[in-house]
Amino acid sequence: MAAGTLTLSSKLSPFPYSAVGIASYTEKAEIIFDEAATGVSLDLNGSKIDNEEEIVHALAKAGGLSEDSAKTSSFFALAKTLRTVTAVPEIMTGLNSLDDHLAWRTFVIGHTLTSADWILWGALKSSPKIVGLLKNGKHVHLSRWYSHIESLDSTQAALAGLTAAKATKARGTKVAAGFALGLEGAEIGKVVTRFPPEPSGYLHIGHAKAAMLNQYFAKMYQGKMIIRFDDTNPSKERTEFEDTILEDLKLLEIRGDVVTHTSDYFDQLHDLAIKMIDIGKAYADDTEREQMQHERREGIASAHREDSVEDNLKHFAEMKTGSTEGLRWCIRAKMSVDDPNKALRDPVIYRCNPIPHHRTGDKWKIYPTYDFACPVVDSIEGVTHALRTNEYRDRNPQYWWMIDALGLRKVKIWDFSRLNFIYTLLSKRKLHEFVNNGQVRGWDDPRFPTVRGIRRRGLAVEALRQFMLLQGPSQAIVSLEWDTIWSLNKKVVDPIAPRHWAIIEDKKVPVIIKGGPSGVEVKTLPKHKKNPDVGDKKTVYSSTILVDQEDAQSFEDQEEITLMDWGNAIVRSKSVDASGTVTSIEMDLYLEGDFKKTKKKITWLAQPSSQYPLIPVTLLDYDYLITKKKLEETDNVKDFITPVTEFKEFALADANVKDLKKGDYLQFERKAYFIFDGENKEDGRLEFIKIPDGKAANLASKAGPAQSQPVAANAGKSASTVGSSVIGNTTKMYKVDKVYGENVDLEKDATSMYKVDSIYNV
């Protein structure tokens, strides 16, 4: 566990990645982002260190990382050099040297990570120029080493914490990053965790945190994870939910080492309940439910608390038959009558239920409660650490009491805060209502917080994993904003999302390009200008193209603009009807123009033809299902249902989208990131779901008073995508960074109509 604190600002430049990386890896210092901090400092065992190199040495020593002082110093010197040199030849000399050194080595020194690895990784990471040079593929061994360190869970958790800290703009705000990741008393190869979902519904994002943490620790300690279905309530449970839960876990890339059921242990649980009665630690009770609740609140003993063992066993046997008399009774643990912790006031451990069980059929009429079954089965199955949300904290003594009373093997508990999000319902009962009332299309609806819903909305597993690790051991029960998780997601999606273009169908404007090609020409271009591995696409060029109405509205007469992936053009004329709608435009192609000097970089599509058609697509966006950030217990959900939650825009996309598979990511440039949701069987259009980008303005509820009234999706009309509406002639569409990326080597001499090579030389 953490022995100190590493305090720094997320705005430091160069950023001390070495210190943050080794702090997270060794777990010897909690990382605190304090935007008021002017440097980086480590408080460790009463000493304060404010030099990054010394911090790395200190954490390496505290973390037990092996060191070779003679070799280590030379690599620290090299790291210092790499932080200061700016000339590419000097940088390349250093990178070449490291690449040669790592050709036959996994790590810089020895067979494990040392301070030398961390100081060098931090030096490379802090230099955008070096990171860019590593992407050219010329340093295979160095890139392998660098990628390995960056892919470590501890590194990802630290980087996720940095992202979250940057999103918190208030000066003086402190944000804890990552885990003091460790389990009390854990031993390598001996840790056993378990994820115990009830098969009564679909997994949601809260369950995802528990599942991911259980898998994380099992892997961390080279142990195993059990997926155990807590199937003790036949009134709510079905086999189909077991199947869907396993599918949900697969979507999260989570697989248990073994799948079990609490029902596998019904015989043992029954025998242990009898043992509890025999030793005087449990009794039968037929007190009416409301009366029992009142007595537990007021600390009043049940009239049956001192019944004889014989009477208690007789009633338990009657319960087992499922008779009318048996249904009146339950079994309660004899813990306490008036303990201040009301969870210890004689909780029910067995109850009668004559409904057939989906696995055991009619064999049983009695079932253990979770409070009894969970600690017992945890102990029997060899679980070493029970991970659960801190809403159960009051019941932890109850958990341990059950194990002690029966003389079973002890289990450690590691609790963490439950995930709660604004505008979000996680209650299975309330989610069931939305499904049953037809307010959503099913449990995989993109508006739902279920695993299926958030994955369908475009949340990547890697982003979800980073977010869960970012939460760390926090015990705070708060309603989280969605911005951090979607910001993390954008960083995961952006490097792999192919770039495509789309024009809003009912707002398209034809443009005549004078000096354009006499016929139709096709050129092969990269789908992603910074990641050639994404592949290539075909771009069609013609003398008649289509642009968005919003772009057309913004053009001024004689304005020079840039047609992306083509070159510059000058607006010569613009036809406008009585309503102010632009109906057509004429432009002169001006390839000698400098795209760096234009304010507007425009996406466009060639006028469709029979040979090169455009693809009809539907762009979908969604609002929160409820209008209140946090519902109180006394609130009626029906009073806070968002009236319209689905928004549609019909558009035309380039033909390359036909190659996409359902679930693929993409970016319609200058619009948003999307996930391909497949073909609509009714109208044949390809459907794309907009992925939130993490920006607060785009995550605010669209039902708020400041928003214009959207058009209902089922009204059959196009609804404007929130965030892209035009007021007068103003627009936000051109606040962009580098549109074309870095030096991209495209095909040469394919045509004389577009000198694309010069466009990319940023």
N, C-alpha and C positions, 0 to 999 in steps of 0.2 A: 504494500500500500504506500501512498505518497508520504514522504518524510519532510517535504518542503514545498515551497511555492516558487514558480517562475512567473514573474510579472513583466509585462511588456505591452506596448501599443501595437495594434494591428497595422498602423500606418507607418511603422518604421521602415526606412529605406537606407541601405539594403536591409531586407528583412532577415532576422537571425534564425533561419530555418534549421541550422544545426542544433541550436539549443532547444528549440521546440520539438524537433524530431527525436532527440535522445531523451528528453524529459518524458515524452509519451511512451517511448519504447521501454525505458527502464522502470517507469511508473514510480519514480522517486521524487517527482515534483508535480504538483497540480499546476496546470497552466492557467493563468489568469490574465485575460486581456483587459487592460486598464488604459483607456484612451487618453488619460491625463499623464501617463508615464512618458518620460522623455528618452528612455533607453530600456535595455533589458537587464533584469536583476534576478538573482537566485538567492532565496533564503533557505539554507539547508543546515539543519542541526545547529542553529544559533549563529551561523556565519552568513554574511552577505557578500555576494560576488556579482560584479557588474561588468565583467569582461566575458565576451562570448566564448573565447578559447578556454578560459579558466572554468567557465560554467560546464562546457562539454567534458573537460577532464574530471571535474568534481562529480558529475552525474555518472560518468563511466565508472569511476571508482565506487560510488555508492551502489551502482547497479551490478557490480561484480563483473564488468566487462574486462577481459584479459587485455593487457597492454605490453608493448615492447617499446620502452622509452626511446631507444635510439632510432628505430624505424618510425615511430609515431611522430617524432619532432619533424622529420623531413616532410611528412605528408601534411602536417599543419602548416609548414612553410609554403608548400605548394598551394595549399588552399588559400593562404594569404595572398599569394601572387595572382591566383585566378580571380580573386575579388577585386584586384586593382588594375590589371591590364585591360586595355580597351582595343588594342590593335588586333585584328583578326589573325595575322601570322603568329603573333605571340600566343594567343589563345589556342590556336591549332597545335602549336608545339606542346603545350601542356596537355591538351586532350589526347594527342598522339602518344605521349609518354604514358598516360594513364591507361590508354587502350592496350598498349603493348604489355604493361604490367599485369593487366587483368585477363590476358589471353589464356593463361593457364591457372587462374585463381578465381575462386568464388567471391572472396572478400579481399580487401586491401592488405590486411595483415592476418595471418593465421586462418582458422577455419570457421570463425564466427565474427559477427559484427563487433567492431571496436570503435573507440572515439575517432580513429582515423577515417573510418567509413563515414561517420556522421559529419565530421568537419568538412570533408570533401563534398559530400552530397549537398550540404547546405550552401557551400560556395558555388556549386554549379546551379543549384535551384534558384539562387538569388540573382542570377544574371540572365535576363531575357535573351541576350545575344548568344550565350552559351547553350541555353535550352534550344534555341533555334538551330544552332549548328549541329546539335546532337540529332536533330530530326532528319539530317541529310543522309543518314544511313552509312556514314563512313567510319563510325566508331562502334562496331558491333558489340565488342566485349564491354566497353564502357557503358553503352546504352542498356545492355542486359543487366549490369550491376545497378545502374541508376534506376531502371524500371522496377527491379526487385525491391529496393528500399522504398520507393514511392508506393508500391502496391501493398506494403505491410498494413495490417489492420490498424496498428498504432499510428502509423504515418497518416493514413486516411482519416482517422479520427481527429488528429491534430489539425490537418488541413481543413477538415469540415468545421472545426472550431474557429479557425481563422476566417473562414467564409462568413460564419455567423457573426463574428465580432465586427467584421467590416460592414455588415448589414445594420449594426447598431451604431447609429451615427452620433449619439449624444456624447459630448465630451465628459469624461469622468465616469462613464458607465463601465462597470466591471462585468465581464462574462467569463464563466469557467468553461474550459475546453476539454473535451475528451474524458476518459475514465481514469480514475486511479484503479486501473483494471486488475482485479485480483479477487480470488475467493479465499476466505479464511480457511486455513488448514488444508488447502488443496495440494495434492501431490500429483506429479506428472504420471499419467497412465492410469490413475485411479479415480478420477473425477467422473461422476455419473449425474447428468442433469435430466430433467423431464419436462415435456410440454404437454399439459393435460387438458385439451379442449373438450367441452361438452358437445356431443353431436346433435345440437338442437338448432343450428343455423350456420351461416357462412362466417368465415374469419373476417375481422375488420382490422384496421390499422393498429388498434391497440393490441390485438392478439399478435400482430406481426412483430411488435417490439419484443414481447415475451419469447416468441419462437426464435427470433434472431439472436437474442441474448443467450438463450439456452444453447443454441448451436455454437455461438461464438466461444463460450467458455469450454464447451466440450472439446472443440478443436484446439483451443489455446492450451489445454492441459492434456491433449492427446488421449482424451477419455471417450465417452460415448453419450449419446442423447437418446432418451426413450420418448416416443410419441405414444401417449396413453390416453385413450378415449375415456373420459369420466362419465360412463353411461349408467348412472344410478337413478335416473328419473324417466321411466318409460312413458310418462305422460307427454313428454316433449321431444323425445329422441327418436331418430330414424336412421336406418342404414344409409340412405341417400346422402345424409349430411356427413357421414364418415367419409364417403367417397369424395364429396366436394371439398372437404377440409384437406384431404390428402392432395387433391388437385391444387388447392390454394397454396399449400406449402410448396408444392413443386413450382408454382409460379414465382415463389420467393426464393427458389433454389435451395430449399431446406428439405433434407431427408434425414429421418431418424435412423439410428442403427437397428432399432427394433420397434415394432408397433404392437402395443398391448391394449387391454381393456380392463377397467376396474371390475367388470363382470367376470373376468377370468378368476377373480379371487373371492367371489361371493361365498363359496363354501368356507374359506378361511375367515372371512369377515364375520360370518354367522357364528362360527365357533368362538371367535374372539369376543363377540358380543356376549355370548353365554358366559365366557370367562369373566368379563367385566361384572356381570350380575352375580356370579358365584363369589367373587372376592369383595362384593359390597360396594363396587364403584359405579354401578348403574342400577336403575330401577324403572319399572313400568309405570306409566302415568296416563290417565284418561281425562285429565283436565281439559275443558273446552279451550279452543285456541285463543280466543280473546281473553279469557280468564288467565291462561298461562302467560300471555304477554304482559298482562297487568301485574301478575305476581313477580315476574322477572324484573319489571321496571321498579317495583316497590321493594324488592328484596324479601318477598314473602315465600316461605317454604311450601312446596306442594303437599297436599294431604297424604300423598302416597310416598313421600320421600323416605319414610322409615318402614315401608312394607317389608315383609320377610322375603328372603331369597326364594323360598318356595313359591310364594304368590307371584313374584316377578317373573320367575321362569314359566309359571303356568300361563300368565298373560302373554309372554313372548311366544310360547307355543301356539296360543290361540291366534295371535297375529299372523303366524306363519301359514295358517289355513286360509286366511283371507276372508274369514266369516264376518258377519255383521258385527258381532261382538269384538272380533279382532281389530276391525277397522277403527274402533273407538280409541285404541291404545297406541302408545309410542314408547320408545325406550329413551331415557335421558341419562346422560353422564352425571354422576354424583360429585360435582366439583365444588360448587359454592352456592350459597343462597344470596349473599349480599356483597360479593366482591365488588369493589369500585369499578373494575373492568367487567362490564355487563356480559361480555362474550364468555366469561367463566361462570355465569349463573346457570348451571345445569342445562347445557345445550342438548337438543334432541340428536341422538345418534342413529336411530332406526325408526322407520315409519312403514306403515302398511299401504300397499298400492296393488289392487287386483288386476290392473291393466297389463296385458302381455308385454313382455320385454322383446325388443327387436332382435336380440341375440339368444336369450335363454328361454323365450316363449313363456309357457305357463308354469315353469318349474318353481319360480319364486313369487311370493305375494308380499314379501318384505324386502326393503332396500335400505342400505346404509346411507346416511347423509354424507355430503362432501367433507364436513368437519371431522367425521370419524374415518371415512375411507381413505382420504388423502394421506394423512400421516402414516397410517397402517401400511398402505400399499407402497408408499415411498420407501419405507423401511424394508419391506419384504423384497422389493425389486432392486435394492442396493443403491438407491439414490443417495448421493453424498451431499448435494447442495440443492435445496428446493428454492428456485427463483420465483418470486411472486410479487405482485404490486403491493405497495405499502397501505392500500386500503384494508389489507388483511392483518396489519400490524397488531391490532388489538387481539386478534385471534392467534397470534404466534404462541403465547403461553398455553392456549388451549391445545394447539398442535403438539407442543412438547409434553403436555400433561397426558395426552392419549398414549404417546410412545412410552413414557415412564410408567404409566399405570399397567401397561401390558408387558413391560420388561423387554421392549423391542430395541433394535439397534438405533442409535440416535442419528438424526439428520440435521444438518445445518441449514439455516434459512438465510437467503440473501434477497432483500427486498429493494424495489426500485419504484419510482413514481409512475403512476398511470398516465397514459397519453390522453389529453383532452384538447380538442381543437375548437376554435370559434366557429359559429354557424354550423356545427356538426353534431349529429346524433350518433351515439355509439350503442345505445340501448337496443338489444335484439328485439324486444317487444315493440318498440316504436318503429324500427326498421321494417318489421313484419307488417305493420299497419300501412306503411307507404307502398309496399309490394301488393298487399291484399286490396288496397283501395285503388290501384292502378295509377298512382301518382308517379311511379317510375316503371320501367319496363321489366325489371327483374333485379336479382341480387347483383348482377354485373353492370348495372346502370352506372354510367360515368359520374353521376351525381352522388353516388353512394360511397361511404368510407370503407366499404368492404375491400378485401384484397383484390377481388376481381374488378371492382369498380375503379379503384385508383390505378391499377395496372392498365385498364382499358382507357383511362383518361390520359395515360402517357407517363406515369411515374415509373422510372427505371428501378430495378432491384438494387443496383449499386448506389443510387441516390438514397433509397430507403435505408440501406444498410449504414451508409455514412451518417444519416440523420439519427438513427437509433444509437449509434456509438457516440454521437455528439451529445446526446442527452446525459451520458455518463451516469454516475451514481446519485444524481439529483433526487432529493426527496420532496421537492416542491410540487404541490398539486396546483397547477395553473392551466388556463386555457391558452394553448399555443396558437400563434398566428401560422398561416400556411406559407408565408413568404420564404422562410428559410429552406424548407424542404423542396419547394419548387425552384428556388435559386440553385440549390445543389443539383437538382435534376437537370437544369439547363446546362450546367457544366459537364454533366455526363452525356447529354444528348448532342450538344453542339458539335463535338469532334467527329461524330459518326453519322450525322443526319445529312443525306444528300440534299442539294439545293434545287428547287423547282420553282416555276412561276405559275401564277394564276391571276386571272382577270375576272372581276365580278361581272356576271353574265349580263344583268340588265343595266349595267353602267359602263359597258365597253364603248370605246370611242375609236372609230377607224382613223388611221393616220396614213397619208400618202408620203412615201419617202422618195423625194427626187434625188436621183443619183444612186438609187438602190439597185439591186440586181435586176436584170431583165426578166429572169425567171425565178424559180425557187432553188435556193442553195442550202445545203446541209453541212454543218461542221460538227466535229466531235470535240467536246469540251469536258473538263473534269466535273463530276457532280459536286465535288467539294474542293475548293481551290487550295485548301491547306492540308488536305488529307487525300492523296491520290489513291489510297487503298479503297476508298468508297466506290471508285469506278468512274466510268465515263457515261456521257449522255449525248444525244443528238439534238442540236439546236438548229431550228429552221429559220432561214432568212428570206425575206421577200420585200418587194417595194410597197406592200400594204401591210401594216401591222395594227394591232389593237393595244390600247393603253387603258388604264383605269380612269374613270370620270374624275376622281379626286386629283389625279396627276394633271389631267387636262385642264381642270379649273385653275390650277396654280400657275400654268404657263403664261408668260408675258410675251407680247409680240417681240420678235427678233431675239428672243432669249436663247442662249446656247445651253443645251442640256446634254446629258450623257445617256445613251442607250446602253444599258449594261450588256457586257459581252459582245459589243459591236464597236461603238465609237461615239463621237459627238455628232450632234445634229442641231440645226438652227430652226426655231419655230418661225415660219413665214406667214401663216394665216391660220385663223381659228374661227369656225362657224358656230354661232350660238343661237339657240331658238328663243322664243319669247319668255320661257320660264327660266332662262339662264343656263340651261343645260348645253354643254358643248356637244355638237353633233358630228363634227369632223375637223381634222387638222391637216395642214400641209407642212412638211419639214424638208430642209435641204440637208443631205448627209455631209458632214464636215469632219472627215477622218483626221485631218491635220490638227484639229483642235486638241487642247490639253484638258483631259478629264479632271485633272487636279484643280482646275480653276472653275469648274461648274459646281453649282450648289445642289443640283438635283441629278440623282442617278436613278434612272427609270427602268423598271421591269416592263416587259412587253411580250407579246406573242405574235407570230406571223399569222396573217389572215388564213383561216382554215381552208383546206381544199380537200378534194376526195382522196388525194394521195397522202396528204399530211393533215389529218383532222386534229381538232382539239378535243379534249376529253371532258365531258360534263361531270362536274364534281359538286358535292355539297359540303360546305364548311360548317361544322357544328361547334357551338360554344355553350357553356352552361353556367348557371348561377347556383348559389347555395340553396338548399331546400327550405331552410328556415331563415327568417328575417332578423332574429335576435341572436346576438353573439353567444350568450349563454342562457340556456333555459333553467329556470328555478324549479324546485320540486312542485311548487304550487301552480306552475304555468301549464296551460292546456296547449299542447302542440298545435292543435287546429287553429289557434288564434295567431300563430306565427308562421304559417305556411306561405312561402313565396309564391305569388300568383302565376308568374311565368318564369320557368327555369331553363328552357331550351331555346336556343337562337340559331337560325339557319341563314346561310348565305349561299346562293347558287352561283357557281363560278365555272370558268373554263380553264383547264390546266394543260400544260404541255404533255405530249403523248408519252413521255418517259414515265409518267406515273403508272402506266399500265404494267410496268415491270415490278411494281411493289407487291409485297405479300402482307397479308393482314398482320397488324402489330408492328410494321416497320415505321421507323421515325423518318421525318423529313422536315424541311423548312420551306414554306412558300415565302421566298425572300421578300422582305419589307412588309410582311404580314405577321407571321408567327411561326412557331414550331407546331407540328401536327403529328398525330399518329394515325396510320391508315386503319380504318375500321371495317373495310370490306365493301362489297357491292350491295346497294339497297335492292332487294329482290322485286320491289314494287315498281320503281321507276328506272332501275338500271344504272343509276348514278353511283359513282364511287364516293364514299363518305370518309371525311377526315375530321378528327376531333382535335380541337385546339388545345394545346398543352399550356397551362399557366406558366408564366415566366418568372414569377416571384416578385414582380414589381407591385408595390402596395396599391397603386391606383387600379391595376388590373385585377386585383384580388378582392377589392371592396364589393360588397353586395350590390348587384345591379338593381335591386329593389329599393335602394335608398332614395330619399327625397330629392337628392341633387341630380339623379339620373333621369334622362328622358325615357318615356314609356316605350319599351320594346314591343315589337310585333310578335304575337304568339306564334310558336312554331307550327301549331296545328291550324293556323289560319290560312295556310297555303300561300303566304307571301314571304318575300325575302325580308329578313330582319338585319339591320345594320350591326356589324360587329362592334361591340363596345370598345371605345378607345380609338376608332378610326373615322369618326364622323367629322364633317367639314362645317365650319361656321364662317360664312362669307368666303373670303379667299385665303383664309389661314389654314395651315396644315402642320402636323407634327411628323409627317412622313419622312422628312429629310434630315432628322437629327441622327445621323449615322456615323460610325467610325469608318475605318478602312473597308470599303465595299469589296475591293477586289483581292484583298489578301496580299501575301508576299509574292516574290518572283515566281511566276508560274510559267513553265515552258509548254506552250501549246503548239499544235500543228502549224507548220509554216507553209506558205505558198498554196494554201487551199483555194484561195479566191482573192481577187483584188478589191472586193467590196468592203472588207473590214480588216483593218490593221490591228488585230487584237493583241499582238505581242506587246506593243508599246503601252497598252492600257495597264498591264499588270506590273510594270516595272516601278513599283512604289519605292 
